[in-house]
Amino acid sequence: MPLPVLKDELPPAWKLEEEIERLKKERNAVILSHYYQESEIQDLADHVGDSLGLARAAQKSDAKVIAFCGVHFMAEVAKILNPESTVVLPDMKAGCSLADGCPPDQFRAFIDAHPGHFVVSYINCSAAVKAMSDVIVTSSNAVKIVQQIPKDQPIIFAPDKHLARYVQKQTGRDMVIWQGTCIVHETFSEKKIIELLLRNPGAELIAHPECEEAVLRHAKYIGSTTGLIKYAVSSPVQTLIVATEEGVLHQMRRDAPNKSFIPAPPEDESCACNQCPYMRLNTMEKLYLCLRDLKPTIEMDEELRLAAKRPIDKMLEMSTGI
């Protein structure tokens, strides 16, 4: 029989997983986790994925409670798609430099300065920015969605300038670009990556398109987190250098245990700069507490929710087959 846990106390570390599973059943909850979460959370989650995969999982969920282990904009997407569910985020401070760097009032002025443009927004943005957009994209589908936009239609792309540049290169489309960046994907050192490649003959670099062009030009494969995992598992290469948030290596090592995966080094080796400080705010302890207390919750004005849902629905519609 499980030992009782006092309301103001956390269970011991060895018991956390059991208590989270118990609460999940009691709450009729589902746990969604991004690949950038700590490995313990990934192993416990009902679904682990990238932004597109998690949006699809949220869309299909009929759970009463969605515990979203990711960052704030991801939990917002879950609430947008599941207004009747209680959506909890283990740490409400789990934000995103891309979302924070695109304030809604400034983005509205940006759109107004470019009338007649079709607004494509990366999913790493606030619900308010989504509500101003014509379609949302992820790194998994951005190229294919932009390819579906009529060629005579001018485009605004926000908020990630590196992903925008990559999409431009792949599609040949000219775009007006919001100058946002991801603090993790901008940190990788081209020089140190080249040194790693030289020290590991036969190794390949694989990279997320949010990385700078100086890094991407050395990559054998460029793709979303899900794309990177699939490539890493299927590639005959035995050593891969991975330029994205370090959390994704957990899935790679689990799915291809005989291969060697090296996280791409940051410019400053004195910090864990290839770990997202926002993603890492979520912990097993906070996941337990949010399931126990059903807070903090994502709340949203219904008018805003409906306005933000429209471009997300458009994304899911245009992503068929991706």
Protein Blocks (a to p, Z undefined) as FASTA:
>chain_A
ZZdddfkbccdfklmmmmmmmmmmmnopaddddfkbcfklmmmpmbdcdfklmmmmmmmp
ccfbdcddddfklmmmmmmmmmmbccddfblklccfklmmmcfklmmmmmmmmghiacdd
dfkbcfklmmmpmbdcdfklmmmmmmmpcfklccdddfbfklmmmmmmmnopacdddfbd
dfklmmpcfklmmmmmmmmghiacdddfkbcfklmmmpfbdcdfklmmmmmmmpmbfbdc
ddddfklmmmmmmmmmmbccdddddfblmbcfkbcfklmmpcfklmmmmmmnopacdddd
fklmmmmmmmmmmmmmmmgoZZ
